[in-house]
Amino acid sequence: MTREFAISFAEEWIAAWNAHDLDRVLSHYTDDFCITTPMAVKLLPGSDGTVKGKAAVRAYWAIGLERIPDLEFRLLDLLTGINGLTVYYVNTATNKRSAEQLFFNEDLKVVRAAVHYSE
């Protein structure tokens, strides 16, 4: 994981979210991608907070975009690791800060994510 890749990825990732373009956002993920997030517990009743597979994640994220139509992310910081990075950002529509840990495969596609929110 190079710093250059991390910066480029984070800038594109945020731009895709801010455009509300799920195809563009999902282009960064593998088909068997898995995300764990407290928001899934709220939006998907009966969920343990984990959403698996690109189709299921698309449906979950579509609910989020529907409920927050003015969603916009602003990057606060970016942390890099061996095979992953953490995007620390604020959702300006809700003023909620988030830290999203993204883990990549050898093709630099996200295979797993864990999201943490401020209260």
C-alpha positions as CSV (number, residue, x, y, z in Angstrom):
1,M,0.0,0.0,0.0
2,T,1.7,3.2,-1.2
3,R,0.8,6.6,0.1
4,E,0.2,7.7,-3.5
5,F,-2.3,4.9,-4.2
6,A,-4.1,5.6,-0.9
7,I,-4.5,9.3,-1.7
8,S,-5.6,8.6,-5.2
9,F,-8.1,5.9,-4.0
10,A,-9.5,8.1,-1.2
11,E,-10.0,11.1,-3.5
12,E,-11.8,9.0,-6.2
13,W,-13.8,7.1,-3.5
14,I,-15.1,10.3,-2.0
15,A,-15.8,11.8,-5.4
16,A,-17.8,8.7,-6.3
17,W,-19.8,8.9,-3.1
18,N,-20.4,12.7,-3.5
19,A,-21.7,12.0,-7.0
20,H,-24.1,9.4,-5.5
21,D,-22.9,7.0,-8.3
22,L,-23.2,3.5,-6.8
23,D,-21.7,1.9,-10.0
24,R,-18.6,4.1,-9.6
25,V,-18.4,3.4,-5.8
26,L,-18.8,-0.3,-6.3
27,S,-16.1,-0.5,-9.0
28,H,-13.6,-0.4,-6.2
29,Y,-14.9,-3.6,-4.5
30,T,-14.7,-7.3,-5.2
31,D,-17.9,-9.3,-6.0
32,D,-17.7,-11.1,-2.6
33,F,-17.0,-7.9,-0.6
34,C,-18.1,-7.8,3.0
35,I,-18.8,-4.8,5.2
36,T,-19.4,-4.6,8.9
37,T,-21.1,-1.4,10.1
38,P,-23.4,-0.3,12.9
39,M,-25.5,1.5,10.2
40,A,-26.5,-1.9,8.7
41,V,-28.1,-2.8,12.1
42,K,-30.3,0.3,11.8
43,L,-31.1,0.0,8.1
44,L,-31.4,-3.8,7.8
45,P,-33.6,-5.1,10.6
46,G,-32.4,-8.5,11.8
47,S,-28.9,-7.8,10.5
48,D,-25.9,-8.4,12.7
49,G,-24.3,-5.4,11.0
50,T,-22.6,-7.4,8.3
51,V,-23.5,-7.2,4.6
52,K,-22.0,-9.7,2.2
53,G,-21.7,-9.6,-1.6
54,K,-21.8,-6.7,-4.0
55,A,-25.5,-7.0,-4.8
56,A,-26.5,-6.9,-1.1
57,V,-24.1,-4.0,-0.4
58,R,-25.6,-2.1,-3.4
59,A,-29.1,-2.5,-2.0
60,Y,-27.9,-1.5,1.5
61,W,-26.1,1.6,0.2
62,A,-29.1,2.6,-2.0
63,I,-31.2,2.8,1.2
64,G,-28.6,5.1,2.7
65,L,-28.5,7.4,-0.3
66,E,-32.3,7.5,-0.4
67,R,-32.5,8.4,3.3
68,I,-29.7,11.0,3.1
69,P,-30.3,12.6,-0.4
70,D,-27.8,15.4,0.4
71,L,-25.0,13.0,1.5
72,E,-21.6,14.5,1.0
73,F,-18.2,13.3,2.4
74,R,-15.2,15.5,3.2
75,L,-11.9,13.8,3.9
76,L,-10.4,14.6,7.3
77,D,-7.4,12.2,7.3
78,L,-6.1,9.1,5.6
79,L,-4.1,6.3,7.3
80,T,-2.2,3.6,5.5
81,G,-1.3,0.1,6.5
82,I,0.2,-3.0,4.9
83,N,-2.8,-4.1,2.7
84,G,-5.3,-1.5,3.7
85,L,-6.1,2.0,4.6
86,T,-8.5,3.9,6.8
87,V,-10.5,6.8,5.4
88,Y,-11.4,9.3,8.1
89,Y,-14.2,11.6,6.9
90,V,-17.2,13.7,7.9
91,N,-20.6,13.3,6.3
92,T,-21.5,17.0,6.0
93,A,-25.2,16.2,5.7
94,T,-25.3,14.7,9.2
95,N,-22.1,16.1,10.6
96,K,-21.2,12.6,11.7
97,R,-17.5,11.6,11.6
98,S,-16.6,8.1,10.2
99,A,-13.6,5.9,10.0
100,E,-13.7,3.3,7.3
101,Q,-11.1,0.6,7.3
102,L,-10.7,-0.9,3.9
103,F,-8.7,-4.1,3.2
104,F,-7.5,-4.8,-0.3
105,N,-6.6,-7.9,-2.4
106,E,-3.6,-8.2,-4.7
107,D,-5.6,-6.4,-7.5
108,L,-6.1,-3.4,-5.2
109,K,-9.9,-4.1,-4.9
110,V,-11.6,-3.8,-1.5
111,V,-12.5,-7.2,-0.1
112,R,-13.5,-6.2,3.4
113,A,-14.5,-3.1,5.3
114,A,-15.3,-2.1,8.8
115,V,-16.9,1.2,9.6
116,H,-16.9,3.2,12.9
117,Y,-19.0,6.3,13.6
118,S,-18.8,9.2,16.0
119,E,-21.9,9.6,18.2
